Amino acid sequence: MEFNILTLCYLIASVTFILGLKMLSNPASARKGNLVAAFGMGLAIFGTIFLYRDIESGERLHNYGWIFGGLLIGAIVGTLAAKKVKMTAMPEMVSLFNGMGGACAALISLVEFNHLSKEISSGGNNEFIAAHQSTILIIALGLIIGSISFSGSMIAWGKLNGKVKDFSFTGQNILNLILLAIALSAGVWLVVDPVQGYLLYIILALSLLYGILFVMPIGGADMPVVISLLNSFTGVAAAFGGFLYDNKVMLTGGILVGAAGTLLTILMCKAMNRSLLNVLVGSFGGNKSGGGAAAGPQGAYKEISVSDAAMVMAYANKVIIVPGYGLAVAQAQHVCHELEKILNEKGVEVVYAIHPVAGRMPGHMNVLLAEADVAYEKLEEMEQANEQFKTTDVVLILGANDVVNPAAKTDPSSPIYGMPILEVEQAKTVIVNKRSMKPGYAGIENDLFFQPKTSMLFGDAKKVLQELCAEVKII
């Protein structure tokens, strides 16, 4: 009876994961979807703790002190981290938490192989080994993928917070492939001859090293792809854990995360004009050097005052705001929403153009604006926004750089050439808010800043927006 109740708990949890993921696809229902999935996870965890019973021995889980001690520590750390994190540091937290998931999957493989190796060393014959070869294969794959996800996520975390710099060397891609091939070969050898337990630790070391070298050369605007890919790795590794324990809810959750992360990775690659193969061998981003677009200043640029910018926007029919990482750094999303409301009161139509990889992770700008209660229907995706720029009077760019750089379309020597961008240059007037003329995250100059219809509005985004609000009100 208890087993049936536990199975029902797992079934409900699996359904909540699917429903939660579906609801996350719409900003209006995303918060509720997160809560639905969290409820399912809680049900699965506590159902396992109190209802699980080993089929062969009939034993329940024990060591409740350790179990609830771990749950308490994790809950406290996670809650404090989530509440205190700034929007600029959100990608870092995602990478850190994702890395912890990969580490858990790798530890599961290590622990389960240790259990299995004890049975083998205590008299397991060839028939016993043959019967457990599929289990050993799952352990090896879980260890490889989980370890790569952990070490790669830690490097991504360090790069996002500025503690780790881009690093690459000649032949790095070949070395990466060799390391991965050796790790996989060692995994095959371990499946064939599980008595050679030391192979597991060779696999662990090689996988951790591969994860580091895989992410180290990646920089600039390519980081969102890496975060998404590593997230899918963690999901796949968790699914292998579900196979090991014959745990349906763990398997379902891992498959959902792995599939969603993989699909998002493909979409990110398409949005950045990168191939998935290049992502897998770590051969993009930091390895590229810019050509003409990165050579230096492109000419003269013109500035605009806050009062002139306010005048232009107040008398416009339509204004499109393009948010970027600079908006997140200044924590200016609430003031931006205030400017939107003031312009609306004056009869100006205001919408937001969202590039798929704006910021430091997929959906960064969507989360940022949602925090300020910006209406979801005002967020236009790149394709929709590009159709509207020709009929737009003013485009206000707040801290975005690479995602509006025309060099992606015009300069074959540019590192971002071929990347789909927001075609803001088609609007009648373009106002760019930046702290300075320094290049963006990809480290290249932006041709847009030197075009005749573009005006630069220098200063901290929050301060500038506050001044714009004040000016627009009195016009």
C-alpha positions as CSV (number, residue, x, y, z in Angstrom):
1,M,0.0,0.0,0.0
2,E,2.8,2.4,0.9
3,F,4.6,1.5,-2.3
4,N,1.5,2.3,-4.3
5,I,1.1,5.7,-2.5
6,L,4.8,6.5,-3.2
7,T,4.2,5.6,-6.9
8,L,1.2,7.9,-6.9
9,C,3.4,10.7,-5.4
10,Y,6.0,10.2,-8.2
11,L,3.3,10.2,-10.8
12,I,1.8,13.5,-9.5
13,A,5.3,15.0,-9.2
14,S,6.1,14.0,-12.8
15,V,2.9,15.6,-14.0
16,T,3.6,18.8,-12.1
17,F,7.1,19.0,-13.7
18,I,5.5,18.8,-17.2
19,L,2.8,21.3,-16.3
20,G,5.3,23.6,-14.7
21,L,7.6,23.5,-17.7
22,K,4.7,24.3,-20.0
23,M,3.7,27.2,-17.8
24,L,7.3,28.6,-17.8
25,S,7.0,29.1,-21.6
26,N,4.6,32.0,-21.0
27,P,5.8,35.0,-18.9
28,A,2.3,35.5,-17.5
29,S,2.2,32.0,-16.0
30,A,5.9,31.4,-15.4
31,R,5.8,32.3,-11.6
32,K,2.9,30.0,-11.0
33,G,4.6,27.2,-13.1
34,N,7.7,27.5,-10.9
35,L,5.6,27.0,-7.8
36,V,3.7,24.0,-9.3
37,A,7.0,22.3,-10.2
38,A,8.4,23.1,-6.8
39,F,5.4,21.5,-5.1
40,G,5.9,18.4,-7.2
41,M,9.6,18.2,-6.2
42,G,8.7,18.6,-2.5
43,L,6.1,15.9,-2.8
44,A,8.7,13.5,-4.4
45,I,11.4,14.3,-1.8
46,F,9.2,13.8,1.3
47,G,7.4,10.8,-0.3
48,T,10.8,9.1,-0.7
49,I,11.9,9.9,2.8
50,F,8.8,8.6,4.6
51,L,7.3,6.0,2.2
52,Y,10.3,4.4,0.4
53,R,10.9,0.7,1.3
54,D,13.5,-1.5,-0.3
55,I,11.7,-4.2,-2.4
56,E,14.2,-7.0,-1.4
57,S,15.0,-6.2,2.2
58,G,11.9,-4.2,3.1
59,E,14.2,-1.6,4.9
60,R,13.2,2.0,5.1
61,L,15.5,5.0,4.8
62,H,17.4,5.7,8.0
63,N,19.8,8.4,9.2
64,Y,17.1,11.0,9.2
65,G,19.3,13.4,11.1
66,W,21.7,13.5,8.1
67,I,18.9,13.8,5.6
68,F,17.1,16.6,7.3
69,G,20.3,18.3,8.2
70,G,21.3,18.4,4.6
71,L,17.8,19.6,3.5
72,L,17.9,22.4,6.1
73,I,21.3,23.6,5.2
74,G,20.4,23.5,1.5
75,A,17.1,25.3,2.0
76,I,18.7,28.1,4.0
77,V,21.6,28.6,1.6
78,G,19.3,28.5,-1.4
79,T,16.8,30.9,0.0
80,L,19.3,33.5,1.2
81,A,21.2,33.3,-2.2
82,A,18.0,33.7,-4.2
83,K,16.7,36.6,-2.1
84,K,20.0,38.5,-2.0
85,V,21.2,38.0,-5.6
86,K,21.1,41.1,-7.8
87,M,19.7,40.8,-11.3
88,T,23.2,41.4,-12.7
89,A,24.5,38.3,-10.8
90,M,21.5,36.1,-11.7
91,P,23.5,34.3,-14.5
92,E,26.3,33.6,-12.0
93,M,23.8,32.0,-9.6
94,V,22.3,29.9,-12.3
95,S,25.7,28.6,-13.3
96,L,26.6,27.9,-9.7
97,F,23.4,26.0,-8.9
98,N,23.6,24.1,-12.2
99,G,27.2,23.1,-11.3
100,M,25.9,21.7,-8.0
101,G,23.4,19.6,-9.9
102,G,26.2,18.2,-12.0
103,A,28.3,17.5,-9.0
104,C,25.4,15.6,-7.4
105,A,25.0,13.4,-10.5
106,A,28.7,12.6,-10.5
107,L,28.7,11.7,-6.8
108,I,25.8,9.4,-7.4
109,S,27.9,7.5,-10.0
110,L,30.8,7.3,-7.6
111,V,28.8,6.0,-4.7
112,E,26.8,3.5,-6.7
113,F,29.9,2.1,-8.4
114,N,31.5,1.8,-4.9
115,H,28.5,-0.3,-3.8
116,L,28.7,-2.4,-6.9
117,S,32.4,-3.0,-6.8
118,K,32.1,-4.3,-3.2
119,E,29.7,-7.0,-4.5
120,I,32.1,-7.8,-7.3
121,S,35.1,-8.1,-5.1
122,S,33.2,-10.2,-2.6
123,G,32.7,-13.0,-5.1
124,G,30.8,-11.6,-8.1
125,N,31.3,-14.0,-11.0
126,N,31.2,-13.4,-14.7
127,E,27.5,-13.9,-14.9
128,F,27.0,-11.2,-12.1
129,I,29.2,-8.8,-14.0
130,A,27.5,-9.4,-17.3
131,A,24.1,-8.8,-15.6
132,H,25.3,-5.4,-14.3
133,Q,27.1,-4.1,-17.3
134,S,24.2,-1.9,-18.3
135,T,24.3,-0.4,-14.8
136,I,28.0,0.2,-15.1
137,L,27.5,1.9,-18.5
138,I,24.9,4.3,-16.9
139,I,27.3,5.0,-14.0
140,A,30.2,5.9,-16.4
141,L,28.0,8.1,-18.6
142,G,26.5,9.8,-15.5
143,L,30.0,10.5,-14.2
144,I,31.3,11.9,-17.4
145,I,28.4,14.2,-18.1
146,G,27.9,15.2,-14.5
147,S,31.6,16.0,-14.0
148,I,31.8,18.1,-17.2
149,S,28.7,20.0,-16.1
150,F,30.2,20.7,-12.7
151,S,33.6,21.9,-13.8
152,G,32.3,23.7,-16.8
153,S,29.7,25.5,-14.7
154,M,32.3,26.5,-12.1
155,I,34.4,28.1,-14.9
156,A,31.3,29.8,-16.3
157,W,30.5,31.1,-12.9
158,G,34.0,32.5,-12.5
159,K,34.0,34.1,-16.0
160,L,30.6,35.7,-15.4
161,N,31.8,37.3,-12.1
162,G,35.1,38.4,-13.6
163,K,37.4,36.1,-11.5
164,V,38.3,33.8,-14.5
165,K,39.7,35.2,-17.7
166,D,39.3,33.8,-21.2
167,F,42.2,31.4,-22.0
168,S,43.0,29.4,-25.1
169,F,46.0,28.0,-26.9
170,T,46.8,26.4,-30.2
171,G,45.5,22.9,-30.6
172,Q,43.1,23.3,-27.6
173,N,40.2,21.9,-29.6
174,I,42.2,18.8,-30.6
175,L,43.2,18.3,-27.0
176,N,39.6,18.6,-25.8
177,L,38.5,15.9,-28.3
178,I,41.4,13.6,-27.2
179,L,40.5,14.0,-23.5
180,L,36.8,13.3,-24.2
181,A,37.8,10.3,-26.4
182,I,40.0,8.8,-23.7
183,A,37.3,9.3,-21.0
184,L,34.8,7.5,-23.2
185,S,37.2,4.8,-24.0
186,A,38.0,4.3,-20.3
187,G,34.2,4.1,-19.7
188,V,33.9,1.3,-22.2
189,W,36.9,-0.5,-20.6
190,L,35.2,-0.2,-17.2
191,V,32.0,-1.7,-18.6
192,V,33.9,-4.6,-20.0
193,D,36.1,-5.1,-16.9
194,P,34.6,-3.4,-13.9
195,V,37.2,-5.0,-11.6
196,Q,39.5,-2.2,-12.8
197,G,37.9,0.3,-10.4
198,Y,40.7,2.8,-10.8
199,L,39.4,3.6,-14.2
200,L,36.4,5.4,-12.6
201,Y,38.8,8.0,-11.1
202,I,40.6,8.4,-14.4
203,I,37.3,9.1,-16.0
204,L,36.5,11.6,-13.3
205,A,39.8,13.5,-13.7
206,L,39.6,13.6,-17.5
207,S,36.0,14.7,-17.4
208,L,36.7,17.5,-14.9
209,L,39.6,18.7,-17.0
210,Y,37.6,18.5,-20.2
211,G,34.8,20.7,-18.6
212,I,37.4,23.3,-17.7
213,L,39.1,23.4,-21.1
214,F,35.8,23.3,-22.8
215,V,34.6,26.6,-21.2
216,M,37.9,28.4,-20.7
217,P,38.2,29.8,-24.3
218,I,34.5,30.9,-24.5
219,G,33.9,34.5,-24.0
220,G,32.0,37.6,-25.1
221,A,28.4,37.3,-26.2
222,D,28.6,33.5,-26.5
223,M,28.2,32.8,-22.8
224,P,24.4,32.3,-22.9
225,V,24.8,29.3,-25.2
226,V,27.2,27.7,-22.7
227,I,24.9,28.2,-19.8
228,S,22.1,26.6,-21.7
229,L,24.2,23.7,-22.8
230,L,25.6,23.0,-19.4
231,N,22.1,23.0,-18.0
232,S,21.1,20.3,-20.5
233,F,24.1,18.3,-19.4
234,T,23.0,18.4,-15.8
235,G,19.5,17.2,-16.8
236,V,20.9,14.3,-18.8
237,A,23.2,13.3,-15.9
238,A,20.2,13.5,-13.5
239,A,18.2,11.2,-15.8
240,F,21.0,8.6,-15.6
241,G,20.6,8.8,-11.8
242,G,16.9,8.0,-12.4
243,F,17.9,4.9,-14.4
244,L,20.2,3.8,-11.6
245,Y,17.6,4.0,-8.9
246,D,14.7,3.1,-11.1
247,N,13.2,6.4,-9.9
248,K,10.5,7.5,-12.4
249,V,10.2,11.1,-11.1
250,M,14.0,11.6,-11.2
251,L,14.1,10.2,-14.7
252,T,11.3,12.4,-15.8
253,G,12.8,15.6,-14.3
254,G,16.2,14.8,-15.8
255,I,14.7,14.2,-19.3
256,L,12.7,17.4,-19.2
257,V,15.7,19.5,-18.1
258,G,17.9,17.8,-20.6
259,A,15.5,18.2,-23.5
260,A,14.5,21.8,-22.6
261,G,18.2,22.7,-22.3
262,T,19.1,21.1,-25.5
263,L,16.3,22.8,-27.4
264,L,17.2,26.2,-25.9
265,T,20.9,25.6,-26.8
266,I,19.9,25.0,-30.4
267,L,17.8,28.2,-30.4
268,M,20.6,30.2,-28.8
269,C,23.1,28.9,-31.4
270,K,20.7,29.9,-34.2
271,A,20.3,33.4,-32.6
272,M,24.0,33.8,-32.4
273,N,24.8,32.1,-35.8
274,R,27.0,29.5,-34.1
275,S,26.9,25.7,-34.8
276,L,26.3,23.3,-32.0
277,L,29.4,21.4,-33.0
278,N,31.5,24.5,-32.3
279,V,29.9,24.7,-28.9
280,L,30.7,21.1,-28.1
281,V,34.4,21.5,-28.9
282,G,34.7,24.9,-27.3
283,S,35.9,26.6,-30.5
284,F,34.0,29.9,-30.5
285,G,33.9,33.2,-28.7
286,G,37.2,33.8,-27.0
287,N,39.2,32.1,-29.8
288,K,38.1,34.7,-32.4
289,S,39.7,38.0,-33.1
290,G,37.9,40.8,-34.6
291,G,38.7,42.4,-37.9
292,G,37.6,45.8,-39.1
293,A,34.8,46.2,-36.5
294,A,37.3,45.7,-33.7
295,A,40.1,47.8,-35.1
296,G,39.3,51.0,-33.2
297,P,37.2,54.1,-33.4
298,Q,35.1,54.3,-36.5
299,G,34.8,58.1,-36.7
300,A,33.0,60.9,-35.0
301,Y,29.9,60.4,-32.8
302,K,27.4,63.0,-31.6
303,E,26.0,63.4,-28.2
304,I,22.5,64.5,-27.2
305,S,21.4,66.2,-24.0
306,V,18.8,64.7,-21.6
307,S,16.4,67.6,-22.4
308,D,16.7,67.1,-26.2
309,A,16.2,63.3,-25.8
310,A,13.1,63.9,-23.7
311,M,11.7,66.3,-26.3
312,V,12.3,63.8,-29.1
313,M,10.5,61.0,-27.2
314,A,7.7,63.1,-25.8
315,Y,6.6,64.2,-29.4
316,A,7.1,60.7,-30.9
317,N,4.3,58.4,-32.0
318,K,6.2,55.3,-31.2
319,V,9.2,54.5,-29.0
320,I,10.9,51.1,-28.8
321,I,13.2,50.5,-25.8
322,V,16.0,48.0,-26.2
323,P,17.2,46.8,-22.8
324,G,20.7,45.4,-22.3
325,Y,23.1,44.4,-19.6
326,G,23.8,48.0,-18.7
327,L,20.2,48.4,-17.6
328,A,20.6,45.4,-15.3
329,V,23.9,46.8,-13.9
330,A,22.3,50.1,-13.0
331,Q,19.2,48.3,-11.5
332,A,17.2,50.7,-13.6
333,Q,14.3,48.5,-14.7
334,H,11.8,50.2,-12.4
335,V,12.7,53.7,-13.6
336,C,12.5,52.4,-17.1
337,H,8.9,51.2,-16.5
338,E,8.1,54.6,-15.0
339,L,9.4,56.4,-18.2
340,E,7.2,54.0,-20.2
341,K,4.1,55.0,-18.2
342,I,4.8,58.7,-18.5
343,L,5.2,58.4,-22.3
344,N,2.0,56.4,-22.5
345,E,0.2,59.2,-20.6
346,K,1.3,61.6,-23.4
347,G,-0.1,59.3,-26.1
348,V,3.2,57.7,-27.0
349,E,3.2,54.0,-27.9
350,V,6.1,52.2,-26.0
351,V,7.2,48.6,-26.5
352,Y,10.4,46.7,-25.7
353,A,12.6,44.8,-28.2
354,I,14.1,41.7,-26.6
355,H,17.1,40.0,-28.3
356,P,17.3,36.2,-27.4
357,V,20.8,36.5,-26.0
358,A,20.7,40.0,-24.5
359,G,22.4,40.1,-21.1
360,R,24.4,37.2,-19.7
361,M,21.9,34.3,-20.0
362,P,18.8,33.3,-22.0
363,G,15.8,35.3,-20.8
364,H,17.8,37.7,-18.7
365,M,16.0,40.8,-20.0
366,N,12.6,39.2,-19.7
367,V,13.2,38.4,-16.0
368,L,14.6,41.9,-15.4
369,L,11.5,43.6,-16.9
370,A,9.1,41.2,-15.2
371,E,10.6,42.2,-11.9
372,A,9.5,45.8,-12.7
373,D,6.0,44.6,-13.6
374,V,6.3,45.6,-17.3
375,A,3.3,44.1,-19.2
376,Y,4.2,40.9,-20.9
377,E,2.4,41.9,-24.1
378,K,4.8,44.9,-24.4
379,L,7.8,42.6,-24.8
380,E,8.5,42.1,-28.5
381,E,10.8,39.2,-29.7
382,M,13.5,40.0,-32.2
383,E,11.6,39.0,-35.3
384,Q,8.5,41.1,-34.3
385,A,10.6,44.1,-33.3
386,N,12.6,44.1,-36.6
387,E,9.3,44.4,-38.5
388,Q,8.4,47.5,-36.5
389,F,11.7,49.5,-36.5
390,K,10.9,51.1,-39.9
391,T,7.8,52.7,-38.5
392,T,9.4,53.7,-35.2
393,D,10.2,57.3,-34.4
394,V,12.7,56.7,-31.6
395,V,14.7,53.7,-30.4
396,L,16.1,54.1,-26.9
397,I,19.0,51.6,-26.3
398,L,19.8,51.1,-22.6
399,G,23.1,49.3,-22.2
400,A,22.8,46.9,-25.1
401,N,25.7,46.7,-27.5
402,D,26.5,43.6,-29.5
403,V,22.9,42.7,-30.2
404,V,22.4,46.0,-32.1
405,N,25.8,46.1,-33.9
406,P,25.3,46.4,-37.7
407,A,28.7,44.8,-38.1
408,A,27.0,41.5,-37.7
409,K,25.4,42.1,-41.1
410,T,28.1,44.1,-42.9
411,D,31.6,43.1,-41.7
412,P,32.7,39.5,-42.6
413,S,35.8,40.0,-40.4
414,S,33.8,40.7,-37.3
415,P,33.5,38.0,-34.6
416,I,29.7,38.4,-34.5
417,Y,29.3,38.4,-38.3
418,G,26.1,36.5,-39.2
419,M,24.5,36.8,-35.8
420,P,20.9,38.0,-36.1
421,I,20.6,41.4,-34.5
422,L,17.9,44.0,-33.6
423,E,17.9,46.2,-36.7
424,V,17.5,49.5,-34.8
425,E,19.3,51.5,-37.4
426,Q,16.1,51.4,-39.5
427,A,14.3,53.7,-37.0
428,K,14.1,57.5,-37.6
429,T,16.1,58.3,-34.5
430,V,18.4,56.2,-32.3
431,I,19.4,57.2,-28.8
432,V,22.1,55.1,-27.1
433,N,22.6,55.3,-23.4
434,K,26.0,54.0,-22.3
435,R,28.5,55.0,-19.6
436,S,31.3,55.4,-22.1
437,M,32.4,54.4,-25.6
438,K,34.0,51.2,-24.4
439,P,33.1,48.1,-26.4
440,G,30.5,45.7,-25.2
441,Y,30.8,42.1,-23.9
442,A,32.1,40.8,-27.2
443,G,35.0,43.4,-27.1
444,I,34.3,45.0,-30.5
445,E,33.4,48.5,-31.6
446,N,29.8,49.2,-32.6
447,D,29.3,50.8,-36.0
448,L,25.9,52.0,-34.9
449,F,27.3,54.6,-32.6
450,F,28.9,56.5,-35.5
451,Q,25.9,56.6,-37.8
452,P,24.3,60.0,-38.6
453,K,20.9,59.2,-37.1
454,T,22.4,57.9,-33.8
455,S,23.0,60.1,-30.7
456,M,24.9,59.1,-27.6
457,L,23.4,59.8,-24.2
458,F,26.2,59.1,-21.7
459,G,25.7,58.3,-18.0
460,D,24.4,55.7,-15.6
461,A,21.2,54.2,-16.9
462,K,19.2,54.8,-13.7
463,K,20.3,58.4,-13.3
464,V,19.7,59.2,-17.0
465,L,16.2,57.6,-16.9
466,Q,15.3,59.5,-13.8
467,E,16.3,62.7,-15.5
468,L,14.4,61.7,-18.6
469,C,11.3,61.1,-16.5
470,A,11.5,64.5,-14.9
471,E,12.0,66.2,-18.3
472,V,9.2,64.4,-20.1
473,K,6.7,65.2,-17.3
474,I,7.1,69.0,-17.8
475,I,6.9,68.9,-21.6
